[in-house]
Amino acid sequence: MEDKRAIRKLSITTESGRYFLTDRIREEVNFRATPQSRGVRPPPVQKPAPPGSLVIQLPNQETWSIPSCNLQKAIADRQSHRRFTTEPISLDELAFLLWATQGVRSVLHEAAVLRTVPSAGCRHSLETYLAVLRVEGLESGIYRYLPLDHSIVHVRDIENLPEHLTAATHGQAFSGQSAVTFIWAAVPERTEWRYAEASYKVIALDAGHVCQNLYLACEAIGAGTCAIAAYNQTLVDALLGLDGYEEFGIYMAPVGKVGEGP
């Protein structure tokens, strides 16, 4: 029997690609047959920290030292940066960036958690991983954000992490020259629970919402970022320890301090 986790290679045509960008699939979905409509409990909104793992509580809005930022100026100044200084970012700044991109505003019930970014049906299918290189108070390695607790959990240590990041992004060296590279992974089941086959376009849209918030938040701390959608799927998933089916990398964004010049 074919392993259901094996992703079939599909023949992508202009027609099928453009069909994905439309919302015609919604007319074909039997929403009365979704897990939600059948009374199935929703999948967890956050992956738990493995027992015995290192969990680090992050500073919050009451304790972090983050300067105020004019939103109009942040939008006007927003641009992609591929050159970073060697200056580390602080734990306060990392906490602020994580809050700005996936922070929890309130928990309504087990199927609805309001965050700082919009998500289709409040499903929030993304997990935020961090490839930490230069963050004050943190050892280099892979971490994952726990938005319900506003903390991070250590996932694994990686030798020669900058080289792995560069290889995973098809030789884009700036991904391994950042202070920290954000890597978002999709957990499709969270959105499939409500939207079935109509889930996939909106998961991609959600990733865009998150990354734009990162761009604007970087402006507040003198940092910059550059979204990366061109990466080696196998290498990214292996770097994060993901199975590539139930959870897989979907978007990346290296972050670092920026100096004078372009």
Secondary structure per residue as TSV (DSSP state, phi and psi in degrees):
chain	resnum	aa	ss	phi	psi
A	1	M	-	360.0	137.3
A	2	E	-	-67.0	133.5
A	3	D	-	-66.3	122.4
A	4	K	T	-66.2	-18.1
A	5	R	T	-79.2	-12.7
A	6	A	S	-73.4	120.8
A	7	I	-	-82.0	119.7
A	8	R	-	-73.3	139.6
A	9	K	-	-78.0	121.8
A	10	L	-	-100.6	147.8
A	11	S	-	-83.6	109.4
A	12	I	-	-90.7	124.2
A	13	T	-	-116.6	168.0
A	14	T	H	-58.3	-40.2
A	15	E	H	-63.4	-47.2
A	16	S	H	-69.8	-36.0
A	17	G	H	-64.1	-43.1
A	18	R	H	-69.8	-31.8
A	19	Y	H	-63.1	-39.6
A	20	F	H	-59.9	-34.9
A	21	L	H	-77.2	-16.2
A	22	T	S	-85.9	179.2
A	23	D	S	-115.0	27.4
A	24	R	G	-67.0	-27.7
A	25	I	G	-60.2	-29.0
A	26	R	G	-62.2	-30.8
A	27	E	G	-72.5	-15.8
A	28	E	G	-98.7	-11.3
A	29	V	-	-82.2	134.2
A	30	N	-	-89.2	92.9
A	31	F	G	-70.0	-15.4
A	32	R	G	-75.0	-10.2
A	33	A	G	-107.7	5.5
A	34	T	S	-69.4	158.8
A	35	P	T	-54.6	-39.0
A	36	Q	T	-60.8	-46.4
A	37	S	T	-67.9	-25.9
A	38	R	T	-85.2	0.4
A	39	G	T	85.5	13.1
A	40	V	-	-73.3	136.8
A	41	R	-	-65.4	146.1
A	42	P	-	-69.8	151.9
A	43	P	-	-66.1	157.3
A	44	P	-	-57.8	145.1
A	45	V	S	-81.4	-6.4
A	46	Q	S	-149.6	134.2
A	47	K	-	-69.0	132.4
A	48	P	-	-73.0	159.0
A	49	A	-	-74.8	132.8
A	50	P	-	-58.6	144.2
A	51	P	T	-54.9	135.4
A	52	G	T	81.7	-0.7
A	53	S	-	-79.5	159.3
A	54	L	-	-79.8	118.3
A	55	V	E	-115.1	129.2
A	56	I	E	-115.6	119.5
A	57	Q	E	-73.8	136.5
A	58	L	-	-98.8	152.7
A	59	P	-	-59.9	149.4
A	60	N	-	-115.5	-174.7
A	61	Q	T	-60.1	-25.3
A	62	E	T	-79.9	-19.8
A	63	T	T	-120.5	-21.9
A	64	W	-	-75.2	157.1
A	65	S	-	-109.3	90.4
A	66	I	-	-125.6	125.3
A	67	P	-	-68.0	153.0
A	68	S	-	-69.5	156.3
A	69	C	-	-138.0	132.7
A	70	N	-	-74.0	118.7
A	71	L	H	-62.9	-41.5
A	72	Q	H	-60.3	-41.7
A	73	K	H	-67.7	-40.0
A	74	A	H	-61.4	-41.9
A	75	I	H	-66.5	-41.8
A	76	A	H	-67.0	-34.7
A	77	D	H	-89.5	-10.8
A	78	R	-	-58.1	128.4
A	79	Q	-	-156.7	165.4
A	80	S	B	-82.9	137.3
A	81	H	-	-121.4	129.8
A	82	R	-	-116.9	4.1
A	83	R	-	-124.2	128.9
A	84	F	-	-125.9	152.0
A	85	T	-	-78.9	174.2
A	86	T	S	-86.6	2.4
A	87	E	-	-66.9	132.8
A	88	P	-	-75.5	164.1
A	89	I	B	-100.6	153.5
A	90	S	-	-83.5	165.6
A	91	L	H	-66.3	-33.7
A	92	D	H	-58.7	-45.6
A	93	E	H	-67.4	-40.4
A	94	L	H	-62.7	-43.0
A	95	A	H	-60.5	-40.2
A	96	F	H	-64.4	-43.9
A	97	L	H	-64.5	-39.1
A	98	L	H	-67.9	-42.3
A	99	W	H	-62.4	-41.6
A	100	A	H	-66.5	-25.8
A	101	T	H	-102.3	-25.3
A	102	Q	H	-149.4	15.6
A	103	G	-	-63.3	147.4
A	104	V	E	-91.8	127.5
A	105	R	E	-90.2	-43.3
A	106	S	E	-165.0	154.4
A	107	V	E	-106.4	113.9
A	108	L	E	-81.4	-47.9
A	109	H	E	-166.5	-174.9
A	110	E	T	-63.8	-18.0
A	111	A	T	-106.7	1.9
A	112	A	E	-146.0	112.1
A	113	V	E	-123.3	118.5
A	114	L	E	-81.4	129.7
A	115	R	E	-122.6	-175.0
A	116	T	S	-82.2	-1.2
A	117	V	S	-130.0	152.8
A	118	P	-	-76.1	156.1
A	119	S	-	-150.7	142.0
A	120	A	G	-57.3	121.2
A	121	G	G	63.2	16.7
A	122	C	G	59.8	35.0
A	123	R	-	-90.5	-30.6
A	124	H	-	46.6	73.7
A	125	S	-	-83.8	3.1
A	126	L	E	-97.0	142.0
A	127	E	E	-110.4	139.2
A	128	T	E	-102.5	117.4
A	129	Y	E	-105.1	152.3
A	130	L	E	-128.1	124.7
A	131	A	E	-95.2	97.1
A	132	V	E	-86.6	126.4
A	133	L	S	-117.8	-45.6
A	134	R	S	-139.8	80.6
A	135	V	B	-126.1	124.4
A	136	E	T	-58.2	128.8
A	137	G	T	89.2	-3.2
A	138	L	-	-120.8	139.3
A	139	E	-	-75.8	150.7
A	140	S	S	-61.1	143.7
A	141	G	E	156.1	-172.3
A	142	I	E	-100.6	130.2
A	143	Y	E	-127.9	166.3
A	144	R	E	-135.3	138.7
A	145	Y	E	-79.8	136.9
A	146	L	E	-111.0	89.9
A	147	P	T	-64.2	-32.7
A	148	L	T	-64.7	-27.8
A	149	D	T	-107.2	-6.5
A	150	H	T	48.3	57.0
A	151	S	E	-142.5	172.2
A	152	I	E	-124.9	148.3
A	153	V	E	-115.6	135.6
A	154	H	E	-72.4	127.8
A	155	V	E	-97.1	-51.4
A	156	R	E	-169.5	156.6
A	157	D	-	-94.0	142.9
A	158	I	-	-129.9	118.8
A	159	E	T	-69.5	142.9
A	160	N	T	54.1	47.6
A	161	L	H	-57.2	-42.0
A	162	P	H	-58.1	-40.0
A	163	E	H	-66.1	-37.5
A	164	H	H	-65.0	-40.7
A	165	L	H	-65.4	-42.2
A	166	T	H	-63.4	-43.9
A	167	A	H	-63.6	-39.4
A	168	A	H	-70.6	-16.0
A	169	T	T	-112.7	31.2
A	170	H	T	56.9	41.3
A	171	G	T	84.6	11.1
A	172	Q	-	-78.5	93.6
A	173	A	G	-62.3	-28.5
A	174	F	G	-64.1	-21.0
A	175	S	G	-66.1	-25.2
A	176	G	G	-102.5	6.4
A	177	Q	S	-109.1	5.7
A	178	S	S	-78.6	171.7
A	179	A	S	-78.2	-36.5
A	180	V	E	-156.1	138.0
A	181	T	E	-109.9	121.1
A	182	F	E	-78.7	132.7
A	183	I	E	-130.3	116.5
A	184	W	E	-97.2	134.0
A	185	A	E	-115.8	143.3
A	186	A	E	-94.7	137.1
A	187	V	-	-115.3	86.4
A	188	P	T	-58.1	-29.9
A	189	E	H	-55.8	-31.7
A	190	R	H	-62.3	-40.7
A	191	T	H	-85.6	-34.4
A	192	E	H	-59.0	-31.7
A	193	W	H	-53.2	-35.5
A	194	R	H	-103.6	-37.8
A	195	Y	H	-113.7	-2.0
A	196	A	G	50.7	-128.8
A	197	E	G	-69.4	-11.7
A	198	A	G	-84.0	7.3
A	199	S	H	-76.8	-32.2
A	200	Y	H	-74.3	-38.0
A	201	K	H	-63.3	-43.5
A	202	V	H	-71.6	-28.0
A	203	I	H	-63.3	-42.3
A	204	A	H	-63.8	-39.7
A	205	L	H	-62.6	-41.1
A	206	D	H	-58.7	-40.1
A	207	A	H	-61.6	-37.1
A	208	G	H	-64.6	-40.2
A	209	H	H	-59.0	-44.6
A	210	V	H	-64.3	-46.1
A	211	C	H	-68.5	-34.7
A	212	Q	H	-64.4	-39.0
A	213	N	H	-61.3	-36.6
A	214	L	H	-63.6	-44.4
A	215	Y	H	-54.9	-48.0
A	216	L	H	-70.0	-39.1
A	217	A	H	-65.3	-34.4
A	218	C	H	-60.2	-33.9
A	219	E	H	-61.6	-28.5
A	220	A	H	-74.3	-19.9
A	221	I	T	-119.3	15.1
A	222	G	T	69.5	28.1
A	223	A	E	-114.6	172.9
A	224	G	E	-143.2	166.9
A	225	T	E	-149.7	168.8
A	226	C	-	-148.4	117.1
A	227	A	-	-65.2	140.6
A	228	I	B	-124.5	119.1
A	229	A	-	-111.6	-5.4
A	230	A	-	-101.9	104.4
A	231	Y	-	-149.3	163.9
A	232	N	-	-87.3	110.4
A	233	Q	H	-57.7	-44.2
A	234	T	H	-62.6	-44.1
A	235	L	H	-68.9	-40.0
A	236	V	H	-63.6	-47.5
A	237	D	H	-62.7	-39.1
A	238	A	H	-66.4	-38.1
A	239	L	H	-60.2	-38.5
A	240	L	H	-90.0	-9.4
A	241	G	T	74.9	36.7
A	242	L	-	-101.8	155.8
A	243	D	-	-82.3	-12.9
A	244	G	S	80.7	2.0
A	245	Y	S	-126.8	-60.5
A	246	E	S	-73.9	-23.9
A	247	E	S	-153.5	136.8
A	248	F	E	-157.7	151.7
A	249	G	E	-62.8	143.3
A	250	I	E	-132.3	-20.0
A	251	Y	E	-164.4	151.0
A	252	M	E	-139.3	156.0
A	253	A	E	-158.5	102.6
A	254	P	E	-68.8	141.8
A	255	V	E	-128.2	136.5
A	256	G	E	-160.9	165.8
A	257	K	E	-69.5	145.6
A	258	V	-	-118.2	146.1
A	259	G	-	-106.4	-155.6
A	260	E	S	-75.1	157.4
A	261	G	-	91.8	179.0
A	262	P	-	-70.5	360.0
